[in-house]
Amino acid sequence: MRSLTFTLLPALALAHGHVDKVIADGVTYQGWNAALKYQNPIPATVGWQADNLDNGFVTPDRFGSVDIVCHKLAKSNGAFVPVKPGSKVTFKWDTWPVSHAGPIQEYLAPVSGDFSTITDPTYLRWTKIQSSAWKSGNNPGTWATDDLIKNNFSWDLTIPNLAPGNYVLRHEIIALHSAGQTNGAQAYPQCINIQVSGSGTIKPSGGVPATSFYKASDPGITFNLFSKFTGYTTPGPALQTLKKREHSREFA
């Protein structure tokens, strides 16, 4: 299913953002804009439908729940992005506040069969394939989110040498501006469906459920952004390259 054309409602005028568009190999696809839920019928999108009309976030006390997988009440929404190994995928946010500094990470989960067969997202098994977080300085320093803002709210990923098939790609920002207090970190998971063609050979294995990614007590989740820190421990499972090292980014 290729990109679709719709009439969108006015953009949500709130501080937090969402991935409104996905660009792959020069073609633009519709991500999930929560205002779409008021259209009848709800149009198919490559971005997972989620109950985040307020552009809200998932708090650490929900990291063990289905909310952390692809956001609140998330479900596959009928379309996918066709890609191949080496394709550049760009996540285009509608906005992102400069105050919401933190890590940006991507995870990949294989899907057995059609995307419509995903009835319980907690059963997806994820491999972390890209990670960028703290870069330099402190209080608050320079972060991956600063790069996203400088790049017109866009973030790129190169598709690994994946075997053909269906996959869910999970792109997430964790905002740390309130993470110095209990339950203060803010996770913004965004999921899209991709269908990989070509002659790639890598089949991800050994992935873990998103409900096991983070704990509230992790040093990268409870973190005082406004202090004289000298490092940052990126939360979540270890980065797996799935490709040549030079294509991966890690600032842990």
N, C-alpha and C positions, 0 to 999 in steps of 0.2 A: 504494500500500500504506500503510495507516494504522498508528497505533501498535499494538504487540503487547503481550500480557501474558505474563510468565514468572515462574517462581520462581528467584530469584537465589541463588547461593552467598553465604556471608558475605563482607562487603566486605574487600578486601585491606588489612591493617593495616600499611601501609608509609608511609614519609615522603612519597614523591612521589604525585601524583594523576593522574587521568584524567577525561575528560568522560563522566560516567556517564549524564547525561540531557540531552536537547535539548528546549527548549520553544519552540514557534512558535504565535503567535496563540492562546495560552492552552491549547494541547494539548501534552502531554508524550510524548516519544518516547524509546526506549531508545538510548543511545549505546553505545560499546563498553566492556564490563567484561571484562577478560581471563579472569576466572573462568568466563565463559560457554563458553569453549572445552572445558570438561569436561562440558558437557551433551550429550546425545545424543538427537536431533540438535542441533547448534548453532543457536540461534534466529536468525532474521533480525533485523538491527539497522540503524538509520539511520547509526550510526557504523561506520566501517571496522574490520573485524577486524584485529588486529595482535598480534604476538608480543611483548607487553610485560607479562607476568605480574608482573614485579617493579616495574611502574610506572616503568620505566627511561627512558633518554633516548638521544638521538643525539649523539655527540661530533663535534667539528669534523673529525676525520680521516675521517668518513663523510658529510660534507656533499655530496660529489660522487657519492654512491651512491643507490640507490633508497630506502634507509632514511629519507632526509630528506623524502621526498614526503609520506607519511602514516603514518610510523613503521615499525618493523621488520616485514618480511614482511607488509605491509599489503595488504588487498584489500577491494573492495566487498562488503558483506555482506547484500544482498538486499532492503533496504527504503530508503525515502526519506521526506523531510519535504516535504509539499505547502505551498508558499508562494506569495505574489504580491508584486509591487512594493509596498514600504511595510511588509511584514510584519516584526515584531520577532522575531528569533531569539536565544534565550538559551542559551549554553553553560554547563551546570551541572557544575562539577568536584565530585568527592567530597571533595577537600581540596586545600590548597596551603600549603606551609610559608612562613612570613613571611620566612625567611632567603633564599628563592629569588627575589630581586628581579630584574626585567628587563622587556624589552619584550613586548607582546602584539600580534600582528598577524593579519589575516585576508586570505586570498587566494581567488580564484574561478577555476575552470577550466570551460569549457563541455565537454559530452560529446556526441559525435555518436552518436545511437542510445541503446540501453538501457545501464544501468549495468553489466550483466554483460559488455558488450563491452570493458571496460577490462581488458586482460590485462597491460599494461606501464605502470604509473603514471608512468614517466619521460617518456612521450609527452604527458602532460597539459601544457597551456600556461596558466600562472597569471598573473593580474593582482592586484596588491595593492590592496585596496579599503578597508582600515582599519588604522590603526597608532597605538599609544600606547606610550610608553616612559618616559624620565626626565621628572620633573615639576619637582623642586626639590631643593635641598640636596645633600649629598655624604656619603660615608663612613657609610652607603650612600645617604642621601637618600630621597626619596619617588618611588615608581615606579608604573606601571600595575598591577603585581601587588598593590600595597597596596589599590588600589581594588577589585580582584577579591575580595580577602579580606574587605574591609569590606562588600561586597555579597553576603555569604553564599556565596562561591566561585562567583559568577555573572558572566557577561560578555555584553553585548548587542551585537547588530549589526542594523541596519536594511537590509533587502534593497533594492538599487538598482532603478531602473526597467528591469529586465532584460526582454528578449524572452522569450516562453514557450520552455521547453525544459528539458533536464536539465543540472545543474551539480554539480560537487564543490566544497564549501566547506571550505577549509583554515584551521583556527584553531590558533595556535601560541604557546607561551610559550618564551622563551629565558632560562634562569636564569643569572645572572652571578656567583653567589657564589664560584665557583672559576675564573672566567674570567681572573684575573690570571696564571694559570699556563698552560703549553703544553697544548693540547687540553682546557682546563678548562670551557669553556662547555657548557651542557646544553640541547639543543633538545627540546621536547615537542610535536611536530606531532600534530594530531588532525583527522581528516577525516570529514565527513558528506555524504550525498547529499541534494540538494534538487531538487524538480521545480517549476518556476515556471509559473504560469498567469497569465491576465490579458492586458492589452493593452500591456505594456511594449515599448520599441523598441530598447533598448541591447543590442548584441551585442558582447561583449568581443573585442578582436582585439589582436594584437601581444604576447600574453603570452609568458612565458619558462618553460623547464622548472625545476622546483624544484631540480634538481641544480646549477643555476647561481646560486642565490640568494646563497649566502654562501661566503666563504673563511676559513680559520683565521686569516689575517693581517688581516682586516677590523678596523678600529678599534672597531666595535661588538660584535665577537666576542672579540677579545683585549682585555680591559678590566679594570682594577683597580677593583672596586666599593668597596674600602675605602681610598680615597685622597681627597685634596682636589681632586676634579675640578670643572670649571666647565661642562661640557657633555657631551653624548653623541651619537654619530653612529649613528642607527638603521640596522641592517644590512638588506640586501636591495634589491630594485628600488624605483624611485620609486613613491610612492602615486598611484593613479589614482582620481579621485573617482567616476566613473560616475554622478554625481548631483549635486544641489545641494551647494555647498561646506559649508553649515552642518551637514550630516549626517556629515561626516568628522572624524576626530580625528587630529592629528599633533603629537607632542611631540618631534620630532627636534631 
